[in-house]
Amino acid sequence: MGFIRSSFSFIVGTVFGIYVAQNYSVPNIRKLANTGILMAKHIEENYRKPKKREDDD
C-alpha cells in the first residue's frame, strides 16, 4: 500500500502531462531554450567591452 500511496502523485502527473501534450499546443522546451541561449550569446557579443591590447603602450 505504501508504494501506491507514494507514487500516486507521480502517476497522476504523468497521465495529466500526456493528456495535455496530446490535446493542446505545447511549445518545444528544448527549442525555446536554445533560442534563448542564442539570443543571449548575440547580445553578449554585441555589447561586450573591447579587449585591451597590450601593444597600445
PAGUFI-924243 format. One line per field, with one value per residue: chain; z, x, y of N, C-alpha, C in turn; residue number from 1; residue in one letter. Coordinates in nm, 3 decimals. Layout:
N
chain = [A | ...]
n.zz = [Z | ...]
n.xx = [X | ...]
n.yy = [Y | ...]
ca.zz = [Z | ...]
ca.xx = [X | ...]
ca.yy = [Y | ...]
c.zz = [Z | ...]
c.xx = [X | ...]
c.yy = [Y | ...]
resi = [NUM | ...]
resn = [A | ...]
***
This chain:
57
chain = [A | A | A | A | A | A | A | A | A | A | A | A | A | A | A | A | A | A | A | A | A | A | A | A | A | A | A | A | A | A | A | A | A | A | A | A | A | A | A | A | A | A | A | A | A | A | A | A | A | A | A | A | A | A | A | A | A]
n.zz = [0.000 | 0.061 | -0.155 | -0.364 | -0.259 | -0.231 | -0.493 | -0.622 | -0.685 | -0.875 | -1.084 | -1.148 | -1.231 | -1.456 | -1.626 | -1.660 | -1.788 | -2.029 | -2.138 | -2.172 | -2.352 | -2.579 | -2.647 | -2.656 | -2.781 | -2.708 | -2.641 | -2.774 | -2.545 | -2.547 | -2.793 | -2.745 | -2.529 | -2.653 | -2.839 | -2.664 | -2.545 | -2.770 | -2.835 | -2.605 | -2.631 | -2.864 | -2.781 | -2.584 | -2.737 | -2.891 | -2.707 | -2.545 | -2.378 | -2.553 | -2.589 | -2.413 | -2.574 | -2.554 | -2.698 | -2.734 | -2.588]
n.xx = [0.081 | 0.204 | 0.369 | 0.194 | 0.065 | 0.279 | 0.361 | 0.145 | 0.099 | 0.297 | 0.216 | -0.037 | 0.045 | 0.199 | 0.006 | -0.165 | 0.016 | 0.061 | -0.196 | -0.229 | -0.019 | -0.104 | -0.346 | -0.327 | -0.150 | 0.162 | 0.463 | 0.791 | 1.026 | 1.305 | 1.380 | 1.297 | 1.465 | 1.717 | 1.695 | 1.680 | 1.937 | 2.095 | 2.016 | 2.109 | 2.388 | 2.430 | 2.361 | 2.555 | 2.793 | 2.760 | 2.749 | 2.972 | 3.260 | 3.541 | 3.844 | 4.148 | 4.439 | 4.772 | 4.983 | 4.936 | 5.079]
n.yy = [-0.119 | 0.119 | 0.177 | 0.239 | 0.462 | 0.639 | 0.679 | 0.784 | 1.062 | 1.102 | 0.929 | 1.037 | 1.293 | 1.226 | 1.109 | 1.331 | 1.506 | 1.369 | 1.380 | 1.661 | 1.716 | 1.579 | 1.698 | 1.976 | 2.265 | 2.249 | 2.415 | 2.342 | 2.281 | 2.247 | 2.363 | 2.623 | 2.693 | 2.676 | 2.883 | 3.102 | 3.091 | 3.136 | 3.398 | 3.530 | 3.493 | 3.640 | 3.901 | 3.936 | 3.931 | 4.163 | 4.376 | 4.364 | 4.487 | 4.619 | 4.429 | 4.504 | 4.596 | 4.498 | 4.603 | 4.870 | 5.056]
ca.zz = [0.000 | 0.067 | -0.288 | -0.441 | -0.199 | -0.256 | -0.636 | -0.677 | -0.746 | -0.995 | -1.187 | -1.189 | -1.307 | -1.585 | -1.707 | -1.694 | -1.887 | -2.158 | -2.188 | -2.216 | -2.470 | -2.694 | -2.680 | -2.663 | -2.849 | -2.606 | -2.711 | -2.756 | -2.446 | -2.590 | -2.898 | -2.679 | -2.451 | -2.747 | -2.892 | -2.559 | -2.533 | -2.890 | -2.821 | -2.501 | -2.690 | -2.960 | -2.704 | -2.518 | -2.836 | -2.938 | -2.603 | -2.464 | -2.389 | -2.635 | -2.512 | -2.415 | -2.645 | -2.481 | -2.783 | -2.747 | -2.499]
ca.xx = [0.000 | 0.292 | 0.421 | 0.087 | 0.041 | 0.392 | 0.377 | 0.018 | 0.111 | 0.378 | 0.133 | -0.138 | 0.115 | 0.237 | -0.116 | -0.207 | 0.111 | 0.034 | -0.322 | -0.205 | 0.068 | -0.177 | -0.465 | -0.301 | -0.026 | 0.264 | 0.587 | 0.907 | 1.108 | 1.445 | 1.396 | 1.281 | 1.587 | 1.827 | 1.674 | 1.719 | 2.083 | 2.148 | 1.994 | 2.199 | 2.523 | 2.431 | 2.364 | 2.686 | 2.894 | 2.740 | 2.764 | 3.090 | 3.365 | 3.653 | 3.960 | 4.262 | 4.554 | 4.895 | 5.078 | 4.894 | 5.160]
ca.yy = [0.000 | 0.234 | 0.207 | 0.305 | 0.593 | 0.728 | 0.708 | 0.831 | 1.194 | 1.087 | 0.867 | 1.136 | 1.397 | 1.171 | 1.097 | 1.467 | 1.558 | 1.303 | 1.436 | 1.798 | 1.714 | 1.529 | 1.776 | 2.119 | 2.302 | 2.272 | 2.451 | 2.256 | 2.350 | 2.244 | 2.463 | 2.753 | 2.718 | 2.701 | 3.017 | 3.196 | 3.089 | 3.201 | 3.542 | 3.579 | 3.500 | 3.751 | 4.026 | 3.946 | 3.966 | 4.299 | 4.478 | 4.338 | 4.588 | 4.568 | 4.384 | 4.592 | 4.541 | 4.530 | 4.674 | 5.010 | 5.140]
c.zz = [0.000 | -0.069 | -0.371 | -0.388 | -0.232 | -0.402 | -0.700 | -0.747 | -0.873 | -1.110 | -1.238 | -1.271 | -1.445 | -1.678 | -1.749 | -1.800 | -2.024 | -2.220 | -2.245 | -2.344 | -2.594 | -2.739 | -2.695 | -2.733 | -2.744 | -2.678 | -2.680 | -2.666 | -2.488 | -2.696 | -2.839 | -2.599 | -2.544 | -2.809 | -2.790 | -2.542 | -2.651 | -2.883 | -2.715 | -2.554 | -2.785 | -2.887 | -2.637 | -2.617 | -2.880 | -2.833 | -2.512 | -2.484 | -2.472 | -2.545 | -2.522 | -2.488 | -2.576 | -2.566 | -2.807 | -2.663 | -2.570]
c.xx = [0.086 | 0.345 | 0.318 | 0.063 | 0.155 | 0.407 | 0.249 | 0.032 | 0.197 | 0.296 | 0.028 | -0.074 | 0.155 | 0.116 | -0.166 | -0.115 | 0.090 | -0.092 | -0.301 | -0.122 | -0.007 | -0.289 | -0.443 | -0.168 | 0.077 | 0.395 | 0.699 | 1.007 | 1.255 | 1.471 | 1.388 | 1.407 | 1.704 | 1.815 | 1.715 | 1.869 | 2.147 | 2.131 | 2.087 | 2.342 | 2.534 | 2.439 | 2.499 | 2.794 | 2.881 | 2.772 | 2.884 | 3.191 | 3.478 | 3.771 | 4.072 | 4.377 | 4.681 | 4.996 | 5.037 | 4.979 | 5.227]
c.yy = [0.125 | 0.276 | 0.283 | 0.446 | 0.689 | 0.765 | 0.761 | 0.965 | 1.189 | 1.030 | 0.966 | 1.247 | 1.351 | 1.160 | 1.235 | 1.527 | 1.498 | 1.361 | 1.576 | 1.800 | 1.668 | 1.622 | 1.926 | 2.143 | 2.343 | 2.305 | 2.352 | 2.329 | 2.353 | 2.350 | 2.604 | 2.790 | 2.749 | 2.839 | 3.123 | 3.204 | 3.159 | 3.352 | 3.602 | 3.591 | 3.617 | 3.886 | 4.044 | 3.987 | 4.112 | 4.405 | 4.456 | 4.451 | 4.533 | 4.531 | 4.487 | 4.523 | 4.587 | 4.608 | 4.821 | 5.105 | 5.250]
resi = [1 | 2 | 3 | 4 | 5 | 6 | 7 | 8 | 9 | 10 | 11 | 12 | 13 | 14 | 15 | 16 | 17 | 18 | 19 | 20 | 21 | 22 | 23 | 24 | 25 | 26 | 27 | 28 | 29 | 30 | 31 | 32 | 33 | 34 | 35 | 36 | 37 | 38 | 39 | 40 | 41 | 42 | 43 | 44 | 45 | 46 | 47 | 48 | 49 | 50 | 51 | 52 | 53 | 54 | 55 | 56 | 57]
resn = [M | G | F | I | R | S | S | F | S | F | I | V | G | T | V | F | G | I | Y | V | A | Q | N | Y | S | V | P | N | I | R | K | L | A | N | T | G | I | L | M | A | K | H | I | E | E | N | Y | R | K | P | K | K | R | E | D | D | D]
***
